[in-house]
Amino acid sequence: GGTHLPDITVVTPVFGENSPDLLFFVAARGHHADIGGIAPGSMSPKASRIEEEGIYIDPFKLVARGRFREAEALELLTKAPYPARNPSQNIADLKAQVAANEKGVTELRTMVRRYGLGTVRAYMGHVQDNAAEAVARVIAKLKNSRFEVTTDQGGLIKVAISIDRKAQRATVDFTGTSAQAPDAFNAPEPITRACVLYVFRTLVDDEIPLNAGCLRHIKIVVPRGSMLKPRYPAAVAAGNVETSQTIVNCLYGALGVLGSAQGTMNNLTFGNEHFQYYETICSGAPAGEGFDGAAAVQTHMTNSRLTDPEVLELRYPVLLERFEIARGSGGKGKWRAGDGTLRVIRFLERMDCAILSGFRKVRPFGLHGGEEGQLGENWVRRKDGRLERLKGSDQTVLEPGEAIIIKTPTGGGFGKKNERS
């Protein structure tokens, strides 16, 4: 399912080499740096409708009879009320996605030639069956639980996990979660499904591929009209990158296995008519029974890598002044959360800048007596040296010589700190 507008999915059918039979689909989803909207990066904290977040793409034929429909794609990207700012970059990214799919088509056909269609299809089923059985064994060890987490925006995410050990099935019920919001922190239902899939996969100690089989023994209940299953035309840009992190924290809290992570991706976007850039900023990993969290790593629903400083400064008119570990910032406990980070970027050209972030008001929770983590902070340093505090979700303009300062929140500890050896 969908996530938010910058994530574009290209799907390619796979036919038999000498027949018209449809055998498989391959897909590549890519995050585009800008897909239009009221702010560069297509993740404006001020959006209240999905149309303000960029181009709303209905199913569109990208390749027809072997031809990439570039002119038609450019029209799609440029004729919307809030068009893409760099459509040539979008076209290049789409061509890369098509190429990735063609590689998938080639590899699938190679497997079919080598092993036969029946064998390939059978093993696709076996992989999912194996995952389902592995998760079922974990479910049999769990107990009924519930948890809730409050967001900076005042929303509430609630989950109740009910276990049927005899049937080896779990029900994950988000009833009681807040209604959809007038901001961009709504999350389409597939995001919640992805969070549940991720969390239950991490409970399995076997080497199994991540696949839909992990959900076979899990019933997921998400109320329609809630912030986890909003109705059109709700804005959703932050749901994929912010609310998803809170959902995962809530699930781990209910299971009692991890303190809160930082609970945000610290989404920083900036751009003008020539440049568009997006990054997420890591903090420390959460603590759990028997281990401290690592410092300065991406966790949970973000696996993105920061652009190397040399590449960042070469391609964009910015200077990375500082990027360092905030020593001692992780939540304390018998097991400590990892330390967060501090990042300072100075701008050499005038740029629109937006930040989508959380846990600037609500501190990340600890578990089993572990202490809470630290709040995050967003600042702008103006040319006269004055520091101007930004909200967790904010938008501003930076002139040459001005800087954005992001101090990430940190996860909570696990267990009482006086029990630390």
Buried (B, 14 or more C-beta within 10 A) or exposed (E): EBBBBBBBEBEBEBEEEEEEEEBBEBEBEBBBBBBBBBBBBBBBBBBBBBBBBBBBBEEEEBBEEEEBBEEEBBEBBBEBEBBBBBBEBBBEBBBEBBEBBBEBBEEBBEBBEEEEBEEBEEEEEEBBEBBBBBBBBBBBEBEEBBBBBBBBBEBBBBBBBBBBEEEBBBBBBBEBBBEBBEBBBBBBBEBBBBBBBBBBBBBBEEEBEEBEBBBBBBEBBBBEEBBBBBEEEBBBBBBBBBBBBBBBBBBBBBBBBBBBBBBBBBBBBBBBEEBBBBBBBBBBBBBBEEEBBBBBEBBBBBEBEBBEEEEBBEEBBBBBEEBEBBEEBBBBBBBBBBBBBBBBBBBEBEBBBBBBBBBBBBBBBBBBBBBBBBBBBBBBBEEEEEEEEBEBBBBBEBEEEBBBBBBBBBBBBBBBBEEEE
